[in-house]
Amino acid sequence: MSGEDEPPRVEKPPLPDPVPQAVGRPSQPKGVRVAPHRFRRAPVKPRADFFPLEARTWSDAGIDPTVVEGIVLRHLLGAGSETGRNLAAFVKLPLSLVQDVLDKLKERKFVNYRGTTAMGDFVTELTDAGAESALQSRRMTSYVGPAPVPWDHYLEALRYQALAQLSPKRADLERAFADLHVNDDLLDRLGPAVCSGQALFLFGEPGNGKTSLAERMTRCFVGDVWLPVTLEVGGHLVKLFDPAVHRVVETEEGQFGSRVDRRWVRIERPTVLAGGELTLQMLEVLEDETHNICEAPLHLKANMGTFVVDDFGRGMVSPLELLNRWILPLEKRLDFMTMPDGRKFACPFDCLLVFSTNLEPRNLADEALLRRIPYKIYVGDPLADEFMALVVELASKLEVRLTDHSVKYLVERHFTLPKRPMRMCHARDLLQQVVHLCEFEGRERAAGPEEWDRVVQDFFGF
């Protein structure tokens, strides 16, 4: 191709830089100096060596010591007594800062030092006044756990770990989908869509692996990321880390050469999967009014990873409502969180948004909305030779012996002759039924015409 014929290079939109409510001084990532209360407007290149440094002062921590005082009092109310080191491990702050909190609580006669350990550490317990203060604190919030991380610290860290600035290559996709049967044509179409970081549709007949593809797309983006356990946003505590969607990566002592801020956890880039249960309320900050603790919305939990909306068009929310909710994020990579007191906070929408559906995209939304989802990838039925190769591959994994011409018989007798469409899932599902049949009859795992006739009849119900 000549230089004149080359298409113009399209730059991916950078991660937006919302101006947050600044609290304290942002902690400084390794080798990076961050000016107080200021954030870069130019795109920041992701850093593989980024990690949150442990705070040495309250200014570094970015939170008011009274927040930690409340956590300590509430924890002691349930624990009875704790050493200073155990409290520091619980709130994930250095012992020097926790000791500062305990000394001030002792001056106010909220705690007593009951004794010392062999290591010279104080054993702390609540006084009657301290117990009363802890009960009053519980009426404000019952949160106990790691000290929160300020919202502006999270935004700064997000810029160094942004998904939007990464560009996976073909080798990354091949590695991500290594355990799936993906032909070259589909891989060539998925590549630019994933590399763009923009929203995409995966559509086609059920059973061909759309959800499996979507769930593995996060693997295309290399590197682990750091995530705060809890955020402090405008005076509200918002739980961000969710063990149901975030997979922790263990960090060895001294791995990063400096002490890591333990209020953060190192995780694999997240994949958040939402199906028919998805509601618009799940895309907002949820407040537990009983305990006065907030839960982060799903797409905030998906930042730096992938958000998969499965069975799009068949859920509790209509496609039009959901897409209208995401017009701004799809266009500007920016969303707004509304806090319980009504204040709004701008937050980056830094996730790959994937809609998986069995329906045609043009039947789900109008042209104006579909324009904001630039990639519509059709995931179709396998060809006969692809299906046969998949059966052979899965039979080997399941230790099922295929008799002579067994796979050819399956395809011709049960798919070609009755004009039944082949789905990628049929190879796995039928072989699993062969395994169950052989185990029930107490014989070798083998698949021939007799086994295929039996399991096909039971699977398709004819």
KABEL-V167473 format. One record per residue. N is the residue number from 0. RES is the residue in one small letter. SS is DSSP state (~ for helix, > for strand, _ for the rest). PHI is phi in whole degrees, 0 to 359 (none if undefined). OMEGA is omega as a letter, one per 40 degrees, with the letter a starting at -180 (none if undefined). Layout:
[[N & RES & SS & PHI & OMEGA] [N & RES & SS & PHI & OMEGA]]
//
This chain:
[[0 & m & _ & none & i] [1 & s & _ & 283 & a] [2 & g & ~ & 299 & a] [3 & e & ~ & 291 & a] [4 & d & ~ & 272 & a] [5 & e & _ & 291 & i] [6 & p & _ & 292 & i] [7 & p & _ & 296 & i] [8 & r & _ & 287 & a] [9 & v & _ & 257 & i] [10 & e & _ & 277 & i] [11 & k & _ & 289 & i] [12 & p & _ & 296 & i] [13 & p & _ & 290 & i] [14 & l & _ & 297 & a] [15 & p & _ & 298 & a] [16 & d & _ & 239 & i] [17 & p & _ & 296 & i] [18 & v & _ & 269 & a] [19 & p & _ & 274 & i] [20 & q & _ & 282 & a] [21 & a & _ & 283 & i] [22 & v & _ & 228 & i] [23 & g & _ & 74 & a] [24 & r & _ & 253 & a] [25 & p & _ & 301 & i] [26 & s & _ & 294 & a] [27 & q & _ & 261 & i] [28 & p & _ & 293 & a] [29 & k & _ & 305 & i] [30 & g & _ & 75 & a] [31 & v & _ & 233 & i] [32 & r & _ & 256 & a] [33 & v & _ & 247 & i] [34 & a & _ & 288 & a] [35 & p & _ & 301 & i] [36 & h & _ & 61 & a] [37 & r & _ & 231 & a] [38 & f & _ & 225 & a] [39 & r & _ & 292 & i] [40 & r & _ & 268 & i] [41 & a & _ & 277 & i] [42 & p & _ & 302 & i] [43 & v & _ & 252 & a] [44 & k & _ & 291 & i] [45 & p & _ & 302 & a] [46 & r & _ & 244 & i] [47 & a & _ & 290 & a] [48 & d & _ & 263 & a] [49 & f & _ & 292 & i] [50 & f & _ & 201 & a] [51 & p & _ & 280 & i] [52 & l & > & 283 & i] [53 & e & _ & 296 & i] [54 & a & _ & 287 & i] [55 & r & _ & 257 & i] [56 & t & _ & 227 & i] [57 & w & ~ & 295 & i] [58 & s & ~ & 296 & i] [59 & d & ~ & 296 & a] [60 & a & ~ & 294 & i] [61 & g & _ & 78 & a] [62 & i & _ & 230 & i] [63 & d & _ & 282 & i] [64 & p & ~ & 303 & a] [65 & t & ~ & 296 & i] [66 & v & ~ & 297 & i] [67 & v & ~ & 289 & i] [68 & e & ~ & 303 & i] [69 & g & ~ & 297 & i] [70 & i & ~ & 296 & a] [71 & v & ~ & 296 & i] [72 & l & ~ & 298 & a] [73 & r & ~ & 294 & i] [74 & h & ~ & 292 & i] [75 & l & ~ & 294 & i] [76 & l & ~ & 299 & i] [77 & g & ~ & 268 & a] [78 & a & ~ & 277 & a] [79 & g & _ & 91 & i] [80 & s & > & 211 & a] [81 & e & > & 209 & i] [82 & t & > & 279 & i] [83 & g & ~ & 299 & a] [84 & r & ~ & 294 & i] [85 & n & ~ & 294 & i] [86 & l & ~ & 295 & i] [87 & a & ~ & 297 & i] [88 & a & ~ & 293 & a] [89 & f & ~ & 286 & a] [90 & v & ~ & 273 & i] [91 & k & _ & 64 & i] [92 & l & _ & 236 & i] [93 & p & _ & 300 & a] [94 & l & ~ & 300 & a] [95 & s & ~ & 298 & i] [96 & l & ~ & 288 & i] [97 & v & ~ & 294 & i] [98 & q & ~ & 296 & i] [99 & d & ~ & 299 & i] [100 & v & ~ & 296 & a] [101 & l & ~ & 296 & i] [102 & d & ~ & 298 & i] [103 & k & ~ & 291 & i] [104 & l & ~ & 294 & i] [105 & k & ~ & 291 & i] [106 & e & ~ & 299 & a] [107 & r & _ & 272 & i] [108 & k & _ & 62 & i] [109 & f & _ & 266 & i] [110 & v & > & 224 & i] [111 & n & > & 238 & i] [112 & y & > & 266 & a] [113 & r & > & 287 & a] [114 & g & > & 181 & i] [115 & t & > & 233 & i] [116 & t & _ & 267 & i] [117 & a & _ & 297 & i] [118 & m & _ & 273 & i] [119 & g & _ & 82 & a] [120 & d & _ & 268 & i] [121 & f & > & 281 & i] [122 & v & > & 264 & a] [123 & t & > & 254 & i] [124 & e & > & 219 & a] [125 & l & > & 281 & i] [126 & t & _ & 272 & i] [127 & d & ~ & 298 & i] [128 & a & ~ & 294 & i] [129 & g & ~ & 294 & i] [130 & a & ~ & 296 & i] [131 & e & ~ & 295 & i] [132 & s & ~ & 295 & i] [133 & a & ~ & 296 & i] [134 & l & ~ & 295 & i] [135 & q & ~ & 295 & i] [136 & s & ~ & 297 & i] [137 & r & ~ & 297 & i] [138 & r & ~ & 290 & i] [139 & m & ~ & 282 & i] [140 & t & _ & 196 & i] [141 & s & _ & 262 & a] [142 & y & _ & 298 & i] [143 & v & _ & 226 & a] [144 & g & _ & 154 & a] [145 & p & _ & 303 & i] [146 & a & _ & 301 & a] [147 & p & _ & 288 & i] [148 & v & > & 255 & a] [149 & p & > & 298 & a] [150 & w & ~ & 303 & a] [151 & d & ~ & 290 & i] [152 & h & ~ & 295 & i] [153 & y & ~ & 297 & i] [154 & l & ~ & 299 & a] [155 & e & ~ & 295 & i] [156 & a & ~ & 295 & a] [157 & l & ~ & 298 & a] [158 & r & ~ & 292 & i] [159 & y & ~ & 272 & a] [160 & q & _ & 234 & a] [161 & a & _ & 298 & i] [162 & l & ~ & 291 & a] [163 & a & ~ & 298 & a] [164 & q & ~ & 264 & a] [165 & l & _ & 261 & a] [166 & s & _ & 227 & a] [167 & p & _ & 298 & i] [168 & k & _ & 252 & a] [169 & r & ~ & 301 & i] [170 & a & ~ & 298 & i] [171 & d & ~ & 293 & i] [172 & l & ~ & 292 & i] [173 & e & ~ & 298 & i] [174 & r & ~ & 292 & a] [175 & a & ~ & 294 & a] [176 & f & _ & 255 & a] [177 & a & _ & 300 & a] [178 & d & _ & 268 & i] [179 & l & _ & 244 & i] [180 & h & _ & 264 & a] [181 & v & _ & 242 & a] [182 & n & _ & 285 & a] [183 & d & ~ & 297 & a] [184 & d & ~ & 297 & i] [185 & l & ~ & 293 & i] [186 & l & ~ & 297 & i] [187 & d & ~ & 294 & i] [188 & r & ~ & 277 & i] [189 & l & ~ & 289 & a] [190 & g & ~ & 307 & a] [191 & p & ~ & 298 & a] [192 & a & ~ & 295 & i] [193 & v & ~ & 293 & a] [194 & c & ~ & 298 & a] [195 & s & ~ & 293 & a] [196 & g & _ & 74 & a] [197 & q & _ & 266 & a] [198 & a & _ & 295 & i] [199 & l & > & 213 & i] [200 & f & > & 261 & i] [201 & l & > & 247 & a] [202 & f & > & 229 & a] [203 & g & _ & 148 & a] [204 & e & _ & 296 & a] [205 & p & _ & 293 & i] [206 & g & _ & 91 & a] [207 & n & _ & 256 & i] [208 & g & _ & 96 & a] [209 & k & ~ & 298 & a] [210 & t & ~ & 295 & i] [211 & s & ~ & 298 & i] [212 & l & ~ & 296 & a] [213 & a & ~ & 298 & a] [214 & e & ~ & 294 & a] [215 & r & ~ & 264 & a] [216 & m & ~ & 295 & i] [217 & t & ~ & 299 & a] [218 & r & ~ & 296 & i] [219 & c & ~ & 292 & a] [220 & f & _ & 259 & a] [221 & v & _ & 287 & i] [222 & g & _ & 97 & i] [223 & d & _ & 275 & a] [224 & v & > & 227 & i] [225 & w & > & 253 & a] [226 & l & > & 224 & i] [227 & p & > & 293 & i] [228 & v & _ & 291 & a] [229 & t & > & 223 & i] [230 & l & > & 253 & i] [231 & e & > & 250 & a] [232 & v & > & 237 & i] [233 & g & _ & 58 & i] [234 & g & _ & 88 & i] [235 & h & > & 259 & i] [236 & l & > & 266 & a] [237 & v & > & 238 & i] [238 & k & > & 284 & a] [239 & l & _ & 254 & a] [240 & f & _ & 291 & a] [241 & d & _ & 230 & a] [242 & p & _ & 300 & i] [243 & a & _ & 287 & a] [244 & v & _ & 236 & a] [245 & h & _ & 254 & a] [246 & r & _ & 257 & a] [247 & v & > & 287 & i] [248 & v & _ & 254 & a] [249 & e & _ & 294 & i] [250 & t & _ & 246 & a] [251 & e & _ & 282 & i] [252 & e & _ & 300 & i] [253 & g & _ & 76 & a] [254 & q & _ & 298 & a] [255 & f & _ & 256 & i] [256 & g & _ & 79 & i] [257 & s & _ & 222 & a] [258 & r & _ & 284 & a] [259 & v & > & 270 & i] [260 & d & _ & 293 & a] [261 & r & _ & 284 & i] [262 & r & _ & 287 & i] [263 & w & > & 252 & i] [264 & v & > & 238 & i] [265 & r & > & 269 & a] [266 & i & > & 228 & i] [267 & e & _ & 290 & i] [268 & r & _ & 306 & a] [269 & p & _ & 282 & i] [270 & t & > & 235 & i] [271 & v & > & 255 & a] [272 & l & > & 248 & i] [273 & a & > & 235 & a] [274 & g & _ & 250 & a] [275 & g & _ & 294 & a] [276 & e & _ & 280 & a] [277 & l & _ & 297 & i] [278 & t & _ & 234 & i] [279 & l & ~ & 297 & a] [280 & q & ~ & 296 & i] [281 & m & ~ & 291 & i] [282 & l & ~ & 263 & i] [283 & e & _ & 239 & i] [284 & v & _ & 294 & a] [285 & l & > & 260 & a] [286 & e & > & 253 & i] [287 & d & > & 274 & a] [288 & e & _ & 292 & i] [289 & t & _ & 289 & a] [290 & h & _ & 254 & i] [291 & n & _ & 55 & i] [292 & i & > & 233 & a] [293 & c & > & 256 & i] [294 & e & > & 244 & a] [295 & a & _ & 293 & i] [296 & p & _ & 293 & a] [297 & l & ~ & 301 & a] [298 & h & ~ & 288 & i] [299 & l & ~ & 288 & i] [300 & k & ~ & 294 & a] [301 & a & _ & 274 & i] [302 & n & _ & 307 & a] [303 & m & _ & 73 & a] [304 & g & _ & 214 & a] [305 & t & > & 236 & i] [306 & f & > & 245 & a] [307 & v & > & 255 & i] [308 & v & > & 259 & a] [309 & d & _ & 273 & a] [310 & d & _ & 51 & a] [311 & f & _ & 300 & a] [312 & g & _ & 100 & a] [313 & r & _ & 239 & a] [314 & g & _ & 268 & a] [315 & m & _ & 286 & a] [316 & v & _ & 255 & i] [317 & s & _ & 292 & i] [318 & p & ~ & 305 & a] [319 & l & ~ & 296 & i] [320 & e & ~ & 297 & a] [321 & l & ~ & 293 & a] [322 & l & ~ & 291 & i] [323 & n & ~ & 297 & i] [324 & r & ~ & 298 & a] [325 & w & _ & 254 & a] [326 & i & ~ & 300 & a] [327 & l & ~ & 295 & i] [328 & p & ~ & 302 & a] [329 & l & ~ & 293 & a] [330 & e & ~ & 273 & a] [331 & k & ~ & 245 & a] [332 & r & _ & 56 & a] [333 & l & > & 217 & i] [334 & d & > & 226 & i] [335 & f & > & 233 & i] [336 & m & > & 262 & i] [337 & t & > & 259 & a] [338 & m & _ & 277 & a] [339 & p & _ & 303 & i] [340 & d & _ & 273 & i] [341 & g & _ & 96 & i] [342 & r & _ & 289 & i] [343 & k & > & 250 & i] [344 & f & > & 235 & i] [345 & a & > & 285 & i] [346 & c & > & 221 & i] [347 & p & > & 296 & i] [348 & f & _ & 256 & a] [349 & d & _ & 252 & i] [350 & c & _ & 221 & i] [351 & l & > & 280 & a] [352 & l & > & 265 & a] [353 & v & > & 239 & i] [354 & f & > & 258 & i] [355 & s & > & 253 & a] [356 & t & > & 209 & i] [357 & n & _ & 269 & a] [358 & l & _ & 259 & i] [359 & e & _ & 289 & a] [360 & p & ~ & 306 & a] [361 & r & ~ & 293 & i] [362 & n & ~ & 269 & a] [363 & l & _ & 255 & a] [364 & a & _ & 202 & i] [365 & d & _ & 276 & a] [366 & e & ~ & 298 & a] [367 & a & ~ & 297 & i] [368 & l & ~ & 283 & a] [369 & l & ~ & 295 & i] [370 & r & _ & 298 & a] [371 & r & _ & 279 & i] [372 & i & _ & 243 & a] [373 & p & _ & 290 & a] [374 & y & > & 246 & i] [375 & k & > & 236 & a] [376 & i & > & 257 & i] [377 & y & > & 275 & i] [378 & v & _ & 249 & a] [379 & g & _ & 263 & i] [380 & d & _ & 290 & i] [381 & p & _ & 286 & i] [382 & l & _ & 286 & a] [383 & a & ~ & 301 & a] [384 & d & ~ & 291 & i] [385 & e & ~ & 294 & a] [386 & f & ~ & 296 & a] [387 & m & ~ & 295 & i] [388 & a & ~ & 296 & i] [389 & l & ~ & 292 & i] [390 & v & ~ & 298 & i] [391 & v & ~ & 298 & a] [392 & e & ~ & 296 & a] [393 & l & ~ & 289 & i] [394 & a & ~ & 298 & i] [395 & s & ~ & 296 & a] [396 & k & ~ & 293 & a] [397 & l & _ & 270 & i] [398 & e & _ & 59 & i] [399 & v & _ & 255 & i] [400 & r & > & 279 & i] [401 & l & > & 265 & i] [402 & t & _ & 287 & a] [403 & d & _ & 303 & i] [404 & h & _ & 60 & a] [405 & s & ~ & 296 & a] [406 & v & ~ & 290 & i] [407 & k & ~ & 298 & i] [408 & y & ~ & 299 & a] [409 & l & ~ & 303 & a] [410 & v & ~ & 293 & a] [411 & e & ~ & 288 & a] [412 & r & ~ & 283 & a] [413 & h & ~ & 248 & i] [414 & f & ~ & 234 & a] [415 & t & ~ & 292 & a] [416 & l & _ & 297 & i] [417 & p & _ & 277 & a] [418 & k & _ & 56 & i] [419 & r & _ & 267 & i] [420 & p & _ & 293 & i] [421 & m & _ & 271 & i] [422 & r & _ & 244 & i] [423 & m & ~ & 300 & a] [424 & c & ~ & 288 & a] [425 & h & ~ & 297 & a] [426 & a & ~ & 300 & a] [427 & r & ~ & 292 & a] [428 & d & ~ & 295 & a] [429 & l & ~ & 291 & i] [430 & l & ~ & 294 & i] [431 & q & ~ & 296 & i] [432 & q & ~ & 291 & i] [433 & v & ~ & 297 & i] [434 & v & ~ & 301 & a] [435 & h & ~ & 296 & i] [436 & l & ~ & 297 & a] [437 & c & ~ & 293 & i] [438 & e & ~ & 293 & i] [439 & f & ~ & 295 & a] [440 & e & ~ & 272 & i] [441 & g & _ & 65 & a] [442 & r & _ & 227 & a] [443 & e & _ & 301 & i] [444 & r & _ & 287 & a] [445 & a & > & 214 & a] [446 & a & > & 232 & i] [447 & g & _ & 224 & a] [448 & p & ~ & 308 & a] [449 & e & ~ & 297 & a] [450 & e & ~ & 293 & a] [451 & w & ~ & 297 & a] [452 & d & ~ & 301 & a] [453 & r & ~ & 293 & a] [454 & v & ~ & 286 & i] [455 & v & ~ & 296 & i] [456 & q & ~ & 299 & a] [457 & d & ~ & 288 & a] [458 & f & ~ & 285 & a] [459 & f & ~ & 269 & i] [460 & g & _ & 71 & i] [461 & f & _ & 232 & none]]
//
